[in-house]
Amino acid sequence: MATDIVEELANSLAKSGVAEKELSYKGQGRKLDDAQSVEDMVTEIRDFEGLQALRLEGNTVGVAAAQAIAKALEMKNEFKCCYWSDMFTGRLRSEIPPALTSLGDALMLAGARLTVLDLSDNAFGPDGVKGIEKLLKSTACYTLQELRLNNCGMGIGGGTILAASLIQGHKNSSAEGAPLSLKVFVAGRNRLENDGATALARAFQMMGSLEEVHMPQNGINYPGVTALATAMQHNAGLRVLNLNDNTFTETGAVAMARALKHLRSVQVINFGDCLVRPAGAIAIAESVSEGLPILRELNLSFCEVTEHAALAVALSVKDRDKLEKLDLNGNYLGEDGCKALKEYMENMNMGEILGSLSDDEGEPEDGDEEEIEEEDEEEIEEEEEEEEEEEEEEEEEEEEEEESIKVRNALLVKPSRPPDVSSFLSFPSPDKLLKLGAKRAMLIEQQVDLSDATKTAEAFLKIASVYREENTDVKSAVLDSIDSLLRKAFSTPSFQGFNFVSSLLVLLGLLKSEDKVRPVLPVPGHLHVLEHVVRQDYFPKENVAVLQAFMSRNNKALDSCGNARNNLQSTLQRVRAEG
């Protein structure tokens, strides 16, 4: 977890000897107003040979006192670490910038090479950032590895100033052949919002050296999240990404999921309370399943994730042997969904990794889903409006080109779809399937978009609906067609097997969908064919547990399927036992 990583870093610093050359006044609660109040401190600083770290946390430092301390630091050319969080309690905001400026000037004059600058929990606002602006651009910060500005009230203005300072510092240091390579950035609870986050994203992208990013509770929406996602792609060594309590929505979550596909070193992902929603959770699950081999913690709690998406997330971590915690608490799973998720994790021998589900919100009401859809639509509309404004000048040329293409296409003779296949898929019947002849499987494949899991599931149900146990010819035609269709689908790299299974469950009315989907009436043929499919080598065995969980539920939709349902349940249990 993130705390473990921080502890490891602290231990590493201790071993390097920094702790032995540290002077600490941490937590002493001193009220340091003037030079006289810091006389003993100034003497100790001056007399400390090889001073590398100074702790002033938990005191309150006035301008005159800061200037006196700064004077003592002017001679400390080995200085590296500023632990200066929570040292301006009760001070006027106007006092903080000059105090920080004097301390920064002293470090520059001393020729210090900082590795840690911690000014967290100092409510200095944008003006406080101006107090360290010069320092961040100077040689003193070319070596900076950790910048901690948590809970400083920087706002958009401060975030923008900070980003510009980091960018300039990186340019200056690069010109001298030693580019700024910041590793840890902490700026939670700063009201950075989209503009501040976007500005910082540019700095992050330029540096490309970040290993930890903590930016929770900043009021960042999808534009800022998208900008940060783009920046993270350029930080290949990223290990910890904490954006808790911002607002991704589907757009931001999908963008962040794309970024994760470029990263191999990520250990901790904290997107809790970020409103990633079902589509965003599924996109993140796909990225996890395709990479992130050393993932230790994944937090998607309180994100309006539904059962379908939560199971996709669970499936994505099945081979992550270093995973220590999966947090899906506070979502829209419902009682059955929580049970299915727990069973699935236990079946993978990962039950202890799943966090508590005690705050689950239950299944979403229809009104909640409509509200989510409306919000997503508004978000998409906003994006589209922005894009339209940017593209207005290009539209006329594009329209002319499109018109030319239409004319050329109109002159081309397009091959028509095989009418018999189209007729069969529109109105399936055993007779129509047999009339397709020996090439029926190939003809059906040509009509179905095998890169689309939902369309493949729809085709499966149409073919399976004409299955007849007593008619050997029809039975053989159905199973051969299904095998050919699914073997090719599951061998297609872009095909998502879990999405196929979940689409089947939605279409059969066994799983509630976020979209308005009208389920089909289950018939025995659907379950007979599914029983055949789960025994085949092309069908992913990890999906068997998902099917078994849903088939074992009390659902009236399957009552009419009688023995077919019982046979399928027995087969699923046997396949799991064999697997």
N, C-alpha and C positions, 0 to 999 in steps of 0.2 A: 504494500500500500504506500501511498504518498508519504505518510509519516515515517515509514521504514526507510525510504530513500533519503529523506532529510536527515535521519539519524545516521545513516551510512556516511553521508557527506560530512556531518559534524565529527564523526569518529575519524574520518580521513584527515580532516583539518587538525584534529587534536594530535594525531600521530605525526603530522608534519612539523609539530613544534609551535604552532601559532598560539595555542593555549598557554604555553610557558612564557610568552612575551606579550601577555594581555594585562591591561590595567582595567579593573572593573569597579564601577560605582552603581551597578545595576540594582534597581529597586530600593534605593536608600531614601527616596522621597525628599530629597534636598530641594530647597527653594533658593535657587542661585540667581540673585538679581544683579549683582555688581561684581567688580574685580575683587573686592575684599572677601566676598562670600566664597570665592574659589581659590584663595591664596594657597591653601594646603594642596588642593588638586593640581594647580599649576606647578607647584614645586615637585610633586610626585611625577608628573608628566615629564618635566625637564630632566629629572634625575634618573628616569627609567631608560637604561641603555638598550638600544635595539627595539624600541616599542613598535609593535606591529598591529595591535588591536586595542581600541578604547570603547568601553561600554558605558553609555550614559542613560540607558533606558530607565524609565520610572522616576526621573527627576524633572524639575522644571527650570529651564535655562533662559535667562533674559539676554538682551542684546549685549550689554556690557560684560556680562559673564562669559558669553560665547566669544567675544573679542579677546578676552584674557586667555581663555583656553586655546584659542586659535594661535595666539602669540607663542605659546609653549609648543604647539605642534609644528611650527615653522622649521624646527631643527630636526624633525623626525623623518629622515629620508627612507627609512625601512618600513614605514607605516603602510598597512594593507587593508585593515578591516574597520569600518565605521558601523558600530552597533548603536544607532542613535534613534531607535523607535521610542515613541511616547516620552519625549523629553521637552515638550512645550505645553504641558497641561496648564490651563488657566491663563495662558499668554494671549495677548491681542494678536489677531492675524497679521497685523502690520509689523509686529516685532519679529516674526519668523523669517521673512526673506533676508533682512540684513544680518541676522544671526547666522543663517546658513551660508550667506555670501562670504562672511568673514572666515568661517571654518573652511569653506572650499578654497578660498584664496590662499589660506595657510598651507593646505595640502599641496596645492600647485607650486607654491614657493619652495616647499620642502623637497620637491621632486619625488613625492610619494607615487607608488604604483598600486592603486586600489584593486582588490579582488572582491570585496563585499561592501555594498552601500545599502544600509537598512534604515529607512526613515518612516517605517510603518507607524500607523496610529498617531500621526501628527496631522491635525486637521488644518493644513495650511492652504488648501485650495490652489487655484491656478498661480497665484502670486508666489506661493512656496516653491512651485516648480521653477519659476524664474530665478529663485535663489540658488538653484543647483544647475541651472542651464549652462553657465560658463564652465563649471567643473566637468560636466558630462562631455563637453566638447574638447576638453584639455587632455594633455598627455597623462595626467593622473588617472584617467579612466580608460585608457587604451587597453589596460589589462583586466578591466572589470569583468567578473564572472557571475556575480549575483547582484541584482537590483530589486530591492524589496520596498514597495510603496503601497502597502495594503492599507485601506481605510484612511486615505489622506484627503478625500473630497476634491480631487483634482478637477473633475468635471471634463466637459468636452475641451475647453480651453487649455486646461493643464495637460490633458492627454495629447493634444496637438503640439504643444510646446515641447513636451517630453519626446515625442516621436521625432520632431525636427532636430532636437539635440542629439539623439541617438544616431540619426542618419548622418548628421554633420560629423559626429565623433567617429563614425565608421569610415567616412571619407577621409578625414584627417589622418586616422591611424593607418588606413590602407596606403595612403601616399608615402608613409614611412616604412612600409613593408611589414607591418604588424597589425592587421585589421582587428578591430574590436570583435571579440567572439563571446558575447554574453551567453551564459548557459542557463541561468535561472532568472525568470521574470515573474514578479508577484505584484498584482495591482487589483486586488478584489475590493469591492465596495467603494468605487470611485466615481460612479455616475458617468462613465466614459461615453456611453451610448454609441450609436452607429458611427458618428463622425470621429470620435476619439479612438474607437477600436479600429476603424479603417486606416487612420493615420498611423497608428502603431503597427498595423499589419504590414505597411510598407517598410517600416524599419526592420521588422522581424524577417521579412523576405530578403532584404538586403544582407542582413547578418548571416542568416542560414545556420546558426550555431546553437540554437536553443535546445535544451534538454528538458526543461520544466517550464510550463506556462500556467499560471494561476490567475484567472480573471473572473471569479464568480461575482454575482450581484452587481452588474454594471449597466443594466437596462439596455443590453445589446439585442437588437432584433436581426432578422434574416440578412439585411444588407451588410451589417457589420460582421455577422457570423460567416457569411460567404467570403468576405475579404480576409478574415482570419484563416479560413479553411485554405484559401489559395496560398497564404503565407506559410502555413504549416507544411505544405508539400515540399517547401524548399529547406526545411529543417529536418534532415534525414536522421539526426541523432535524438529526436524528441522521445522522451520516456514518459513524461507525465503531462496530461492535458486536462485541466480543470476549468470548465466554463459553467459550473453549477449556477442555477437560478438566473439564467438569461432566457431569451425567447427565440428558439431556433425556428419553430414551425417546420413544415415539410421541406420547404425550399432550403432553409439553412441546414437542416439535418442531412439532406441528400448531398449538399455541397461538402459538408464535413465528412460524410461517408466516402466520397470520392477522394478526398485528401488522405484519409486513412489508408487507402490502397497503395499509397506511395511510401508508407512508413513501415519499417520492420522492427523498430526498437521500442515501440510504445508498450509500457507496462501498466499504466493507470489511465483510464478514461472516465472522467466524471462529468456526465451530461445530465445529472439529476435535476429535476424541476426545470427542464429546458423546453418542454412542450414539443418533443420531437415527433409525437403522434405515430400512428401505426406505420404509415408509409416510410417515415424517417427511420423508425426502429428497424424495419425490414432492410432498408438500404444499409444501415450500420451493421446489421447482422451479416449481410453479404460480404462487406469489407472484412469483418472479423473472420469469416469462414475462409476467405481467400488469402489472408495474411495474418499479421500480428502474432507471430509464433510464441512470444514470451509474455503475452498479456497476463497480468496478475489481478486486475480489478476492472470491472465494467459496471458503471452506475447509470441506469436509465429509470430511476425511480421518479414518481410523480410527473410523468410525461404524457399522460393520456394514451398509453399503449394498451391495445386490446389483446385478447387471448391469442388470436391468430398471430399477431406480431411478436408477442412474448415467446410463443413456441418457436418462432423462427430464430429469435435471439438465443434461446436455449440450445437449439440445434447447432447454431454457429460456433458454440464454445466446446463442442463435444471432444475435440482433440487437443484442447488447450490444457496440457498437463501442469502448467505453472499457475493456472487460475486459482485465486484464493477467495474471490467474492464476486457474485453476480447479484446486483441489487435491482429488483423490479417491483419494489414495494410502492403502494400508493397509486397504482394504475387501474385500468378498467378491465380487470380479468373476470370478476364474478366468482362465485363459490366453485362452480365447475371448472372454471379456468385455472384458479389457484390449485385445485386438486390435480388437474391434468399436468400443470407445470411442475409441481412437486414430484409427481409420479415419473415424469419424463426425466427430470434431473436425477432421481434415485436410480432409474433404470440405467443411466450412464455412470453410476457410481459417483455422482457429483452432488448428491443431496445436501451434504454439509456445506457446500459452497453457496447455495442459494440463500440470500438474506431473508429476513422476515417479510411476510406478506400481510401483516396485521392491519395495515392501513389501506388495504385495497378498497377502491371506490365502488366496486360492483360493476356489473355490466352497464354500459352507457345507455341512457334513455334515448328514445328516438329524437327527442328535442335536442339532446346534447350533440348527437351526430349531425343534425341539421345545422346547428350553430357552428360546429367545427368546419363543416363543408362551406358554410357562408364565409367564415373567416379566411379559409384557404382561398376561396374564390376572390375575395377582396384583395388578398395578398397578390394573387396572380394578376389581377386586373391592374394593380399598382405597378407591377413589374412591366406589364405590357404597355402601359401608358408611357413609362420612362423610355422603353425601347422604341416606341412609335415616335417620340419626340426626337430621338437620336437618328432615326432612319428616314425622316420625312424627305430629306434632300435626295436620297437614293431611290425613293419609291418610283418616280417617273421613269427612270432608266430601266428599272427592273420590270415595270409593267409592260414597256415596249418589248423587252426581251421575251417575257412570258407570252405575249401575244404572238410573237414570231414562232415560238416553240409550239403553241397550240395549233397554229396553221400547219406546221410541218407534221405534227402528230396526227392531225386529221387526215393527212394524205397517206399515212401508213396503215397497212392492214394488220390489225392486232389479232393474234390467235385467240379464238374463243375457248372458254373453259369446257372441259368435257361435260356435256349436258346431263348425262346419267349420274355422274358423281355429284354434281350440284343438286340434282333432284333427290338423290339418296340422303345427302346431308341435311337437306331442308325438310324432307318428310321420310324418315328412315322406315324401311320394311325389309323383311328377309328376302323377298323376291327381288327387290331392287339391288340388294347387295350381291346376290348370286349372279345377276345379269351383268354385273361389272366384269365378270370373267376372271381369268387367271392373273391379270395385271391389276386387280382391284386395289391391292395394298399400295402399289406405286401411284395409281391414280388418286387415291385418297391423300397420300403424302403431298402430292403436288397442290392439293386444294387447301391444306392446313398449314398455317404459319407455325412451324415447330419451334421458333424462338420465343413464342408467346405461350406461357404456361397455361393461362386461362383458356385460350382458344384450343389448345391441345386437350385440356380437360373436357371442354364442351364436345369436341369430336369423339373423345373416348366414350362419353355417355351416350351419344347418338348411335355409335357402332354397337356398344354393349346392349343397348335397349332391344335389339332384334335377336339377341342370343336365344337359342332354343336347345335345351338340354337333350330333348328327344330326337331332334333333327340333326343327324351327323354332318350333313353338308353345310348347313347354316352354322352350326357350332364351330366347325373347322374354319369356315370363311371368316367368322368373327374373330376367333383367337389368332389366326394368321395375320389378319389386318391389324389387330391391336398390337401384337408382338412387333411387327414391322414398324408401325408408327412410333411406339414408345422406345424401341431400341434405338431408333435414329434420333428421337428427341433427347433421350438421356445421354447420348454421345455427343450432342451439340454443346460446345463450351458455354454458350450464353444461356442455355436452358437451366432454369432454377427448379430443381426437383421438389424442394419443399413447397414452392409456390404452386406446383402442379397438384400436390396432395391437398393443400389447403383450399385450392379452387374446387377440387372435387367435393370436399366436405361442405363448402359453401353452396355449391350447385345442388347438392343432395339435401340441403336444409339442415345439416348437422352442425354448422358453424355460422355464427352471425357475422355478416360482412359489414365493413364500413360503407360500402357502396350499396346502392339500391339494386339488389340482385334477386330475381324471381327464381326460386328453386324449382327443379324438375320433380316429377313424381317418381320416387325410387321404385324400381321393378326388380324382381329376382335376378334378371340378366346382369344388371349393374354389379351386383355382389358376386355372382358366379364368376364373371370375368375378372373382377378385382382379386378374387381368391386365386385365380390362375396367375395374375400379374405379379403378386407379391412373392410367388415362388420362383420367379425368373431371375437370372443372374444380372440383368440390366437394371433391376429395381433396387434403389438404395436401401439397405437394411435399416439405416437409422430412421427411415420414415415409417417403419412397421409399428414402432411403439406409439407414434402419433395416431395412426389408424386404429390401433387396438383401443386406445383411450376413448376415442369417439364412438367406436362401434359397441363398446361395453355400456354406454350410457342408455338410460331409459328414454327412448325417442319414438314417438308414435309413428313418425314418418317411415320407420323400418318395419313396423308391425306386419305389413302386408308381404314382406319378403320371406317370412317363415324360416324354412330350413336353410335357405341360402345365407341368411344372416348367421345362423348357428355354425354352419360350415366355415364361413369366413372367419368368425371369431376363433374357432379351433385351429384353423390354418395359421392365423396371425400368432397365436400363442406358441405353436410348434416352430414356426420360422424364427421367432425371437429366441426360443430355447436353443435352437440349433446354432443361431448366430452368436 
